[in-house]
Amino acid sequence: MKVALLCGQCGSRNYTTETEHKERLTIKKYCKKCNQHTTHKSSI
């Protein structure tokens, strides 16, 4: 299943990823809009 990752601060969809899990995924990634590393959550 392909899911989009949303930035926790600005809400922009910066990344997509493949996952087999049904629960919400949380990863720390770089956001181009915020210009820093922020927490990104899957949009399930």
MMTF fields as JSON, N, C-alpha, C and O atoms, coordinates in Angstrom:
{
  "mmtfVersion": "1.0.0",
  "mmtfProducer": "UNKNOWN",
  "numBonds": 175,
  "numAtoms": 176,
  "numGroups": 44,
  "numChains": 1,
  "numModels": 1,
  "chainsPerModel": [1],
  "groupsPerChain": [44],
  "chainIdList": ["A"],
  "bondAtomList": [4, 2, 8, 6, 12, 10, 16, 14, 20, 18, 24, 22, 28, 26, 32, 30, 36, 34, 40, 38, 44, 42, 48, 46, 52, 50, 56, 54, 60, 58, 64, 62, 68, 66, 72, 70, 76, 74, 80, 78, 84, 82, 88, 86, 92, 90, 96, 94, 100, 98, 104, 102, 108, 106, 112, 110, 116, 114, 120, 118, 124, 122, 128, 126, 132, 130, 136, 134, 140, 138, 144, 142, 148, 146, 152, 150, 156, 154, 160, 158, 164, 162, 168, 166, 172, 170],
  "bondOrderList": [1, 1, 1, 1, 1, 1, 1, 1, 1, 1, 1, 1, 1, 1, 1, 1, 1, 1, 1, 1, 1, 1, 1, 1, 1, 1, 1, 1, 1, 1, 1, 1, 1, 1, 1, 1, 1, 1, 1, 1, 1, 1, 1],
  "groupList": [{"groupName": "MET", "atomNameList": ["N", "CA", "C", "O"], "elementList": ["N", "C", "C", "O"], "formalChargeList": [0, 0, 0, 0], "bondAtomList": [1, 0, 2, 1, 3, 2], "bondOrderList": [1, 1, 2], "singleLetterCode": "M", "chemCompType": "L-PEPTIDE LINKING"}, {"groupName": "LYS", "atomNameList": ["N", "CA", "C", "O"], "elementList": ["N", "C", "C", "O"], "formalChargeList": [0, 0, 0, 0], "bondAtomList": [1, 0, 2, 1, 3, 2], "bondOrderList": [1, 1, 2], "singleLetterCode": "K", "chemCompType": "L-PEPTIDE LINKING"}, {"groupName": "VAL", "atomNameList": ["N", "CA", "C", "O"], "elementList": ["N", "C", "C", "O"], "formalChargeList": [0, 0, 0, 0], "bondAtomList": [1, 0, 2, 1, 3, 2], "bondOrderList": [1, 1, 2], "singleLetterCode": "V", "chemCompType": "L-PEPTIDE LINKING"}, {"groupName": "ALA", "atomNameList": ["N", "CA", "C", "O"], "elementList": ["N", "C", "C", "O"], "formalChargeList": [0, 0, 0, 0], "bondAtomList": [1, 0, 2, 1, 3, 2], "bondOrderList": [1, 1, 2], "singleLetterCode": "A", "chemCompType": "L-PEPTIDE LINKING"}, {"groupName": "LEU", "atomNameList": ["N", "CA", "C", "O"], "elementList": ["N", "C", "C", "O"], "formalChargeList": [0, 0, 0, 0], "bondAtomList": [1, 0, 2, 1, 3, 2], "bondOrderList": [1, 1, 2], "singleLetterCode": "L", "chemCompType": "L-PEPTIDE LINKING"}, {"groupName": "CYS", "atomNameList": ["N", "CA", "C", "O"], "elementList": ["N", "C", "C", "O"], "formalChargeList": [0, 0, 0, 0], "bondAtomList": [1, 0, 2, 1, 3, 2], "bondOrderList": [1, 1, 2], "singleLetterCode": "C", "chemCompType": "L-PEPTIDE LINKING"}, {"groupName": "GLY", "atomNameList": ["N", "CA", "C", "O"], "elementList": ["N", "C", "C", "O"], "formalChargeList": [0, 0, 0, 0], "bondAtomList": [1, 0, 2, 1, 3, 2], "bondOrderList": [1, 1, 2], "singleLetterCode": "G", "chemCompType": "PEPTIDE LINKING"}, {"groupName": "GLN", "atomNameList": ["N", "CA", "C", "O"], "elementList": ["N", "C", "C", "O"], "formalChargeList": [0, 0, 0, 0], "bondAtomList": [1, 0, 2, 1, 3, 2], "bondOrderList": [1, 1, 2], "singleLetterCode": "Q", "chemCompType": "L-PEPTIDE LINKING"}, {"groupName": "SER", "atomNameList": ["N", "CA", "C", "O"], "elementList": ["N", "C", "C", "O"], "formalChargeList": [0, 0, 0, 0], "bondAtomList": [1, 0, 2, 1, 3, 2], "bondOrderList": [1, 1, 2], "singleLetterCode": "S", "chemCompType": "L-PEPTIDE LINKING"}, {"groupName": "ARG", "atomNameList": ["N", "CA", "C", "O"], "elementList": ["N", "C", "C", "O"], "formalChargeList": [0, 0, 0, 0], "bondAtomList": [1, 0, 2, 1, 3, 2], "bondOrderList": [1, 1, 2], "singleLetterCode": "R", "chemCompType": "L-PEPTIDE LINKING"}, {"groupName": "ASN", "atomNameList": ["N", "CA", "C", "O"], "elementList": ["N", "C", "C", "O"], "formalChargeList": [0, 0, 0, 0], "bondAtomList": [1, 0, 2, 1, 3, 2], "bondOrderList": [1, 1, 2], "singleLetterCode": "N", "chemCompType": "L-PEPTIDE LINKING"}, {"groupName": "TYR", "atomNameList": ["N", "CA", "C", "O"], "elementList": ["N", "C", "C", "O"], "formalChargeList": [0, 0, 0, 0], "bondAtomList": [1, 0, 2, 1, 3, 2], "bondOrderList": [1, 1, 2], "singleLetterCode": "Y", "chemCompType": "L-PEPTIDE LINKING"}, {"groupName": "THR", "atomNameList": ["N", "CA", "C", "O"], "elementList": ["N", "C", "C", "O"], "formalChargeList": [0, 0, 0, 0], "bondAtomList": [1, 0, 2, 1, 3, 2], "bondOrderList": [1, 1, 2], "singleLetterCode": "T", "chemCompType": "L-PEPTIDE LINKING"}, {"groupName": "GLU", "atomNameList": ["N", "CA", "C", "O"], "elementList": ["N", "C", "C", "O"], "formalChargeList": [0, 0, 0, 0], "bondAtomList": [1, 0, 2, 1, 3, 2], "bondOrderList": [1, 1, 2], "singleLetterCode": "E", "chemCompType": "L-PEPTIDE LINKING"}, {"groupName": "HIS", "atomNameList": ["N", "CA", "C", "O"], "elementList": ["N", "C", "C", "O"], "formalChargeList": [0, 0, 0, 0], "bondAtomList": [1, 0, 2, 1, 3, 2], "bondOrderList": [1, 1, 2], "singleLetterCode": "H", "chemCompType": "L-PEPTIDE LINKING"}, {"groupName": "ILE", "atomNameList": ["N", "CA", "C", "O"], "elementList": ["N", "C", "C", "O"], "formalChargeList": [0, 0, 0, 0], "bondAtomList": [1, 0, 2, 1, 3, 2], "bondOrderList": [1, 1, 2], "singleLetterCode": "I", "chemCompType": "L-PEPTIDE LINKING"}],
  "groupTypeList": [0, 1, 2, 3, 4, 4, 5, 6, 7, 5, 6, 8, 9, 10, 11, 12, 12, 13, 12, 13, 14, 1, 13, 9, 4, 12, 15, 1, 1, 11, 5, 1, 1, 5, 10, 7, 14, 12, 12, 14, 1, 8, 8, 15],
  "groupIdList": [1, 2, 3, 4, 5, 6, 7, 8, 9, 10, 11, 12, 13, 14, 15, 16, 17, 18, 19, 20, 21, 22, 23, 24, 25, 26, 27, 28, 29, 30, 31, 32, 33, 34, 35, 36, 37, 38, 39, 40, 41, 42, 43, 44],
  "secStructList": [7, 3, 3, 3, 3, 3, 3, 6, 6, 6, 7, 7, 3, 3, 3, 3, 3, 3, 7, 7, 7, 1, 1, 7, 7, 3, 3, 3, 3, 3, 3, 6, 6, 6, 6, 3, 3, 3, 3, 3, 3, 3, 7, 7],
  "xCoordList": [0.852, 0.0, 0.904, 1.854, 0.611, 1.383, 0.711, -0.487, 1.488, 0.948, 1.801, 3.0, 1.165, 1.869, 2.272, 1.561, 3.419, 3.877, 3.656, 4.106, 2.957, 2.627, 3.541, 3.801, 4.032, 4.864, 4.013, 2.878, 4.556, 3.833, 3.671, 2.763, 4.533, 4.445, 3.629, 2.697, 3.968, 3.28, 2.195, 1.348, 2.209, 1.167, 1.381, 0.489, 2.533, 2.771, 3.098, 3.679, 2.725, 2.992, 4.307, 4.342, 5.397, 6.727, 7.19, 7.949, 6.76, 7.28, 6.15, 5.06, 6.411, 5.526, 6.356, 7.566, 5.701, 6.395, 5.453, 4.233, 6.025, 5.263, 5.269, 6.313, 4.118, 4.048, 3.02, 2.047, 3.238, 2.315, 1.47, 0.494, 1.832, 1.186, -0.054, -0.119, -1.031, -2.282, -2.195, -2.919, -1.304, -1.213, -0.436, 0.256, -0.564, 0.043, 1.557, 2.044, 2.291, 3.745, 4.254, 3.722, 5.281, 5.872, 7.374, 8.058, 7.887, 9.311, 9.798, 9.048, 11.032, 11.639, 12.355, 13.313, 11.885, 12.421, 12.657, 12.205, 13.372, 13.638, 12.463, 12.01, 11.974, 10.894, 11.493, 12.178, 11.231, 11.767, 11.114, 11.767, 9.833, 9.133, 9.59, 9.817, 9.727, 10.143, 11.658, 12.146, 12.396, 13.854, 14.523, 15.529, 13.937, 14.498, 13.936, 12.998, 14.515, 14.011, 12.803, 12.874, 11.682, 10.451, 9.866, 10.307, 8.884, 8.191, 7.161, 6.338, 7.207, 6.248, 5.398, 5.92, 4.079, 3.151, 2.449, 2.212, 2.12, 1.414, -0.025, -0.607, -0.579, -1.925, -2.982, -3.834, -2.939, -3.919, -5.167, -6.125],
  "yCoordList": [-1.169, 0.0, 1.241, 1.321, 2.181, 3.421, 4.504, 4.746, 5.167, 6.231, 7.488, 7.413, 8.645, 9.922, 10.266, 9.941, 10.929, 11.367, 12.873, 13.645, 13.284, 14.687, 15.272, 14.634, 16.489, 17.182, 17.554, 18.006, 17.365, 17.657, 19.141, 19.529, 19.997, 21.435, 22.17, 22.901, 21.985, 22.757, 21.96, 22.551, 20.622, 19.802, 19.482, 18.913, 19.823, 19.539, 18.065, 17.424, 17.538, 16.141, 16.088, 16.364, 15.729, 15.758, 14.416, 14.372, 13.336, 12.015, 11.014, 11.208, 9.929, 8.775, 7.55, 7.528, 6.533, 5.306, 4.123, 4.281, 2.944, 1.693, 1.079, 1.042, 0.593, -0.05, -1.17, -1.127, -2.156, -3.27, -3.111, -3.839, -2.165, -1.997, -1.125, -0.202, -1.427, -0.647, 0.544, 1.523, 0.48, 1.588, 2.757, 2.602, 3.917, 5.144, 5.12, 4.809, 5.443, 5.446, 6.847, 7.835, 6.948, 8.232, 8.167, 7.314, 9.081, 9.115, 10.555, 11.481, 10.749, 12.071, 12.269, 11.559, 13.241, 13.509, 15.009, 15.813, 15.377, 16.779, 17.365, 16.779, 18.513, 19.229, 20.425, 21.25, 20.517, 21.618, 22.954, 23.997, 22.926, 24.171, 24.727, 25.93, 23.847, 24.273, 24.476, 25.16, 23.891, 23.988, 23.383, 23.896, 22.27, 21.569, 20.149, 19.817, 19.311, 17.959, 18.031, 18.604, 17.439, 17.433, 16.03, 15.163, 15.806, 14.529, 14.455, 15.358, 13.394, 13.161, 11.955, 10.939, 12.067, 10.973, 10.541, 11.347, 9.26, 8.743, 9.243, 9.514, 9.36, 9.923, 8.83, 8.888, 7.842, 6.741, 7.183, 6.415],
  "zCoordList": [0.0, 0.0, 0.0, 0.779, -0.854, -0.96, -0.133, -0.279, 0.747, 1.597, 1.461, 1.193, 1.648, 1.636, 3.06, 4.011, 3.204, 4.522, 4.644, 3.798, 5.709, 5.942, 7.002, 8.022, 6.768, 7.742, 8.957, 8.807, 10.149, 11.38, 11.648, 12.384, 11.066, 11.326, 10.266, 10.602, 8.99, 7.944, 7.213, 6.543, 7.333, 6.721, 5.259, 4.629, 4.688, 3.277, 3.075, 3.951, 1.923, 1.571, 0.8, -0.399, 1.502, 0.912, 0.378, -0.59, 0.973, 0.644, 0.484, 1.022, -0.266, -0.326, 0.006, -0.219, 0.541, 0.91, 0.765, 0.792, 0.611, 0.566, 1.953, 2.605, 2.42, 3.728, 3.718, 2.964, 4.546, 4.706, 5.966, 6.148, 6.84, 8.137, 8.039, 7.226, 8.874, 8.911, 9.854, 9.674, 10.879, 11.832, 11.222, 10.216, 11.845, 11.341, 11.531, 12.618, 10.488, 10.481, 10.825, 10.317, 11.683, 12.056, 11.831, 12.396, 10.994, 10.64, 10.723, 10.417, 11.127, 11.132, 9.79, 9.484, 8.989, 7.657, 7.488, 8.303, 6.417, 6.1, 5.322, 4.339, 5.759, 5.062, 4.33, 4.934, 3.022, 2.215, 2.558, 2.507, 2.907, 3.25, 4.597, 4.728, 5.609, 6.943, 7.021, 7.921, 6.091, 6.028, 7.271, 7.762, 7.773, 8.926, 8.985, 8.26, 9.853, 10.059, 10.984, 12.072, 10.537, 11.308, 11.32, 10.565, 12.167, 12.227, 11.105, 10.955, 10.328, 9.244, 9.611, 10.07, 9.406, 9.711, 8.435, 7.536, 8.369, 7.194, 7.184, 8.234, 6.013, 5.844, 5.727, 4.84, 6.604, 6.582, 7.303, 7.406]
}
